């Protein structure tokens, strides 16, 4: 026989307590900013292929490429000084 549930606890007995949402804080010290850019379609396909091959998110591949470009930029200090 099937055991019948006991509903003597009222409405509170029927509803489950909601699970507490845990907010995961970023472990990176850097803060990220969402930005939208237009990319050349051929370049974007290559970036997607690299990301797929390396099993990385597309944003991480783009970030690594930008980091490499910034590190090799010859007049970085002058460019930053102009913006300030």
GUMI-506819 format. One record per atom (N, C-alpha, C): atom name; z, x, y; residue number from 1. Coordinates in steps of 0.02 Angstrom, whole numbers, plus 32768, in hexadecimal, padded with zeros to 4 digits. Each point is the difference from the previous one (the first is absolute). Example, Ala and Ser with C-alpha at 12.3 -4.5 7.8 and 13.67 -1.06 7.14 Angstrom:
REC; at; pz; px; py; i
REC; N; 8186; 8294; 7EE4; 1
REC; CA; 8000; 7FD3; 803B; 1
REC; C; 8000; 802D; 803C; 1
REC; N; 7FDC; 7FEE; 8035; 2
REC; CA; 8003; 802A; 803B; 2
REC; C; 8025; 7FD9; 8037; 2
END
This chain:
REC; at; pz; px; py; i
REC; N; 8000; 8029; 7FC5; 1
REC; CA; 8000; 7FD7; 803B; 1
REC; C; 8000; 802C; 803F; 1
REC; N; 7FE4; 7FE5; 8033; 2
REC; CA; 7FFE; 8023; 8040; 2
REC; C; 803F; 7FF1; 8026; 2
REC; N; 801E; 8034; 8019; 3
REC; CA; 803D; 7FF7; 8027; 3
REC; C; 7FEF; 7FEB; 8047; 3
REC; N; 801E; 7FCB; 8017; 4
REC; CA; 7FF4; 7FE8; 8044; 4
REC; C; 8029; 802A; 8031; 4
REC; N; 7FE1; 800B; 803A; 5
REC; CA; 8023; 8026; 8034; 5
REC; C; 8033; 7FD4; 8023; 5
REC; N; 8035; 8020; 8014; 6
REC; CA; 8036; 7FDE; 8023; 6
REC; C; 7FF2; 8003; 804B; 6
REC; N; 7FF5; 7FC8; 8020; 7
REC; CA; 7FF1; 7FFE; 8047; 7
REC; C; 803C; 7FE8; 8029; 7
REC; N; 803B; 800D; 7FE9; 8
REC; CA; 803B; 7FE9; 8024; 8
REC; C; 8010; 802C; 803C; 8
REC; N; 7FDE; 8038; 8008; 9
REC; CA; 800F; 802E; 8037; 9
REC; C; 7FE1; 7FEB; 8042; 9
REC; N; 7FDB; 7FCA; 8001; 10
REC; CA; 7FE1; 7FE9; 803E; 10
REC; C; 7FC1; 8026; 8010; 10
REC; N; 7FEA; 7FF9; 803E; 11
REC; CA; 7FC2; 8020; 8015; 11
REC; C; 8006; 804C; 8000; 11
REC; N; 803A; 801A; 8010; 12
REC; CA; 800A; 8048; 8000; 12
REC; C; 7FF8; 801E; 7FBB; 12
REC; N; 8010; 7FDA; 7FCD; 13
REC; CA; 7FF7; 8018; 7FBC; 13
REC; C; 7FB8; 8003; 7FEB; 13
REC; N; 7FD5; 7FD9; 8020; 14
REC; CA; 7FB9; 8000; 7FEF; 14
REC; C; 7FDA; 8038; 8022; 14
REC; N; 8016; 8012; 803B; 15
REC; CA; 7FDC; 8033; 8026; 15
REC; C; 801D; 8045; 7FF2; 15
REC; N; 7FD3; 802E; 7FF9; 16
REC; CA; 8016; 8045; 7FF5; 16
REC; C; 800D; 8020; 8044; 16
REC; N; 8030; 802C; 8002; 17
REC; CA; 800B; 8023; 8040; 17
REC; C; 7FC4; 802D; 800E; 17
REC; N; 7FED; 8004; 803E; 18
REC; CA; 7FC6; 8028; 8011; 18
REC; C; 8011; 804A; 7FFA; 18
REC; N; 7FD0; 8026; 7FE9; 19
REC; CA; 800B; 8047; 7FF8; 19
REC; C; 7FFF; 8022; 8044; 19
REC; N; 802B; 8030; 8008; 20
REC; CA; 8002; 8024; 803F; 20
REC; C; 7FC4; 802F; 8005; 20
REC; N; 7FE0; 7FFF; 8039; 21
REC; CA; 7FC7; 802B; 800A; 21
REC; C; 8019; 8044; 8018; 21
REC; N; 7FE9; 8033; 7FDF; 22
REC; CA; 8012; 8043; 8015; 22
REC; C; 7FC6; 801D; 8028; 22
REC; N; 800F; 801A; 8039; 23
REC; CA; 7FCE; 801E; 802A; 23
REC; C; 7FFE; 804A; 7FF0; 23
REC; N; 7FC5; 8017; 7FEB; 24
REC; CA; 7FF9; 8046; 7FEE; 24
REC; C; 7FEE; 8027; 803F; 24
REC; N; 802C; 802E; 8011; 25
REC; CA; 7FF3; 8028; 803B; 25
REC; C; 7FD1; 8039; 7FEF; 25
REC; N; 7FD8; 8013; 8030; 26
REC; CA; 7FD2; 8036; 7FF5; 26
REC; C; 8026; 8041; 7FF8; 26
REC; N; 7FEC; 8027; 7FCF; 27
REC; CA; 8020; 8040; 7FF6; 27
REC; C; 7FE1; 8035; 802C; 27
REC; N; 7FC3; 7FF3; 8017; 28
REC; CA; 7FDF; 8030; 802C; 28
REC; C; 8022; 7FFF; 8044; 28
REC; N; 8006; 803A; 801E; 29
REC; CA; 801C; 8003; 8043; 29
REC; C; 7FCD; 7FEA; 8034; 29
REC; N; 7FC1; 8002; 7FED; 30
REC; CA; 7FCB; 7FED; 802D; 30
REC; C; 7FFC; 7FB4; 8004; 30
REC; N; 7FED; 7FE8; 8039; 31
REC; CA; 7FF4; 7FB8; 8007; 31
REC; C; 7FB5; 7FF5; 8000; 31
REC; N; 7FEC; 7FCD; 7FDD; 32
REC; CA; 7FB9; 7FF1; 7FFC; 32
REC; C; 7FEF; 7FC7; 802F; 32
REC; N; 7FC3; 8000; 8017; 33
REC; CA; 7FE7; 7FCC; 802E; 33
REC; C; 7FC1; 7FE4; 7FE2; 33
REC; N; 7FFA; 7FBF; 8000; 34
REC; CA; 7FC3; 7FE0; 7FE6; 34
REC; C; 7FCB; 8003; 8035; 34
REC; N; 7FC4; 8018; 7FED; 35
REC; CA; 7FC8; 8004; 802E; 35
REC; C; 7FC1; 7FED; 7FD9; 35
REC; N; 7FD0; 7FE4; 8023; 36
REC; CA; 7FC2; 7FEC; 7FE1; 36
REC; C; 7FC7; 8029; 801E; 36
REC; N; 7FD8; 801E; 7FD4; 37
REC; CA; 7FC8; 8029; 8016; 37
REC; C; 7FC2; 7FED; 7FDA; 37
REC; N; 7FC7; 800F; 801D; 38
REC; CA; 7FC0; 7FF7; 7FDF; 38
REC; C; 7FEC; 8043; 7FE2; 38
REC; N; 7FEB; 7FFF; 7FC1; 39
REC; CA; 7FEA; 803C; 7FDD; 39
REC; C; 7FB7; 7FF8; 7FED; 39
REC; N; 7FDE; 8039; 7FFC; 40
REC; CA; 7FBC; 8001; 7FE6; 40
REC; C; 8004; 7FE8; 7FB7; 40
REC; N; 7FD2; 7FD4; 7FED; 41
REC; CA; 8003; 7FE2; 7FBD; 41
REC; C; 7FFB; 8035; 7FC9; 41
REC; N; 7FD6; 8032; 800A; 42
REC; CA; 7FF8; 8036; 7FCF; 42
REC; C; 8041; 8029; 7FFA; 42
REC; N; 801F; 800F; 8039; 43
REC; CA; 803F; 8025; 7FFE; 43
REC; C; 8036; 7FD8; 7FDE; 43
REC; N; 8004; 7FC0; 800E; 44
REC; CA; 8033; 7FD6; 7FE1; 44
REC; C; 7FF8; 7FFC; 7FB4; 44
REC; N; 7FC2; 7FFB; 7FE9; 45
REC; CA; 7FF4; 7FFF; 7FB7; 45
REC; C; 8017; 8042; 7FE0; 45
REC; N; 7FF4; 8038; 8023; 46
REC; CA; 8017; 8041; 7FE5; 46
REC; C; 804B; 8005; 8000; 46
REC; N; 8020; 7FE6; 8034; 47
REC; CA; 8049; 8001; 8004; 47
REC; C; 801D; 7FD5; 7FC7; 47
REC; N; 7FE2; 7FC6; 7FF4; 48
REC; CA; 8017; 7FD5; 7FC9; 48
REC; C; 7FF8; 8022; 7FBD; 48
REC; N; 7FC8; 8025; 7FF7; 49
REC; CA; 7FF4; 8023; 7FC1; 49
REC; C; 8034; 8037; 7FF6; 49
REC; N; 800F; 8025; 8036; 50
REC; CA; 8033; 8035; 7FFB; 50
REC; C; 8044; 7FE2; 7FF0; 50
REC; N; 8010; 7FC9; 8020; 51
REC; CA; 8041; 7FDF; 7FF4; 51
REC; C; 8004; 7FE8; 7FB7; 51
REC; N; 7FCA; 7FE4; 7FE7; 52
REC; CA; 8000; 7FE9; 7FBB; 52
REC; C; 8007; 803A; 7FD0; 52
REC; N; 7FDB; 8036; 800D; 53
REC; CA; 8001; 803B; 7FD4; 53
REC; C; 8045; 8021; 7FFF; 53
REC; N; 801F; 8005; 803A; 54
REC; CA; 8042; 801F; 8006; 54
REC; C; 803A; 7FD0; 7FF3; 54
REC; N; 7FF0; 7FBF; 7FF6; 55
REC; CA; 8033; 7FCC; 7FF5; 55
REC; C; 8032; 7FFE; 8039; 55
REC; N; 7FE4; 7FFD; 803D; 56
REC; CA; 8029; 7FFD; 803D; 56
REC; C; 7FE8; 7FC4; 8028; 56
REC; N; 802C; 7FE5; 802B; 57
REC; CA; 7FE9; 7FCB; 802E; 57
REC; C; 7FCF; 801C; 8033; 57
REC; N; 7FD3; 7FD5; 8017; 58
REC; CA; 7FCD; 8015; 8030; 58
REC; C; 8021; 801B; 803F; 58
REC; N; 8035; 7FE0; 8017; 59
REC; CA; 8023; 8016; 803C; 59
REC; C; 801B; 8047; 7FFA; 59
REC; N; 8018; 8011; 7FC4; 60
REC; CA; 801A; 8043; 7FF5; 60
REC; C; 7FC8; 8034; 8003; 60
REC; N; 7FC6; 7FF0; 7FE4; 61
REC; CA; 7FC7; 802D; 8002; 61
REC; C; 7FEA; 800C; 8048; 61
REC; N; 7FFD; 7FCA; 8026; 62
REC; CA; 7FED; 8006; 8047; 62
REC; C; 8034; 8029; 8026; 62
REC; N; 8040; 7FF4; 7FF2; 63
REC; CA; 8035; 8025; 8021; 63
REC; C; 7FFC; 804A; 7FF0; 63
REC; N; 7FF3; 8011; 7FC1; 64
REC; CA; 7FFA; 8047; 7FED; 64
REC; C; 7FC4; 8020; 8023; 64
REC; N; 7FC9; 7FDC; 8006; 65
REC; CA; 7FC5; 801A; 8022; 65
REC; C; 800E; 800C; 804A; 65
REC; N; 8023; 7FD1; 801F; 66
REC; CA; 8012; 8008; 8047; 66
REC; C; 8030; 803B; 8009; 66
REC; N; 8031; 8007; 7FD3; 67
REC; CA; 802E; 8039; 8004; 67
REC; C; 7FDB; 8042; 7FFC; 67
REC; N; 7FD0; 8004; 7FD2; 68
REC; CA; 7FD8; 803D; 7FF8; 68
REC; C; 7FD8; 800E; 8040; 68
REC; N; 7FE3; 7FCC; 801D; 69
REC; CA; 7FD9; 8009; 803D; 69
REC; C; 802C; 8016; 803A; 69
REC; N; 803A; 7FE2; 8006; 70
REC; CA; 802E; 8011; 8036; 70
REC; C; 8019; 8048; 7FFA; 70
REC; N; 8010; 8015; 7FC3; 71
REC; CA; 8018; 8045; 7FF5; 71
REC; C; 7FCB; 8033; 8012; 71
REC; N; 7FC0; 7FF0; 7FF4; 72
REC; CA; 7FCB; 8031; 800C; 72
REC; C; 7FE1; 7FFA; 8046; 72
REC; N; 8018; 7FD2; 8029; 73
REC; CA; 7FE4; 7FF6; 8043; 73
REC; C; 8013; 803B; 802B; 73
REC; N; 7FCF; 8023; 801F; 74
REC; CA; 800F; 803E; 8024; 74
REC; C; 8027; 7FF6; 8041; 74
REC; N; 7FF5; 7FCB; 8025; 75
REC; CA; 8020; 7FF7; 8041; 75
REC; C; 8031; 7FC6; 7FFF; 75
REC; N; 8027; 7FFC; 7FCC; 76
REC; CA; 802F; 7FC8; 7FF8; 76
REC; C; 8034; 7FFF; 8038; 76
REC; N; 801C; 8039; 8010; 77
REC; CA; 8034; 8003; 8034; 77
REC; C; 7FE4; 7FE9; 8043; 77
REC; N; 7FC3; 8015; 8010; 78
REC; CA; 7FE1; 7FEB; 803F; 78
REC; C; 7FF4; 7FB5; 8001; 78
REC; N; 7FE9; 7FE5; 7FC9; 79
REC; CA; 7FF1; 7FB8; 7FFC; 79
REC; C; 8040; 7FD8; 8008; 79
REC; N; 8036; 8015; 7FE0; 80
REC; CA; 8040; 7FDD; 8005; 80
REC; C; 801B; 8005; 8047; 80
REC; N; 7FF7; 803A; 801F; 81
REC; CA; 8019; 800A; 8044; 81
REC; C; 7FDC; 7FD2; 8031; 81
REC; N; 7FC0; 7FF4; 7FF5; 82
REC; CA; 7FDA; 7FD4; 802C; 82
REC; C; 801A; 7FB8; 7FFC; 82
REC; N; 8013; 7FEA; 7FC5; 83
REC; CA; 8018; 7FBC; 7FF7; 83
REC; C; 8044; 7FF4; 801F; 83
REC; N; 8028; 8034; 8007; 84
REC; CA; 8043; 7FF7; 801C; 84
REC; C; 7FFE; 7FFD; 8049; 84
END
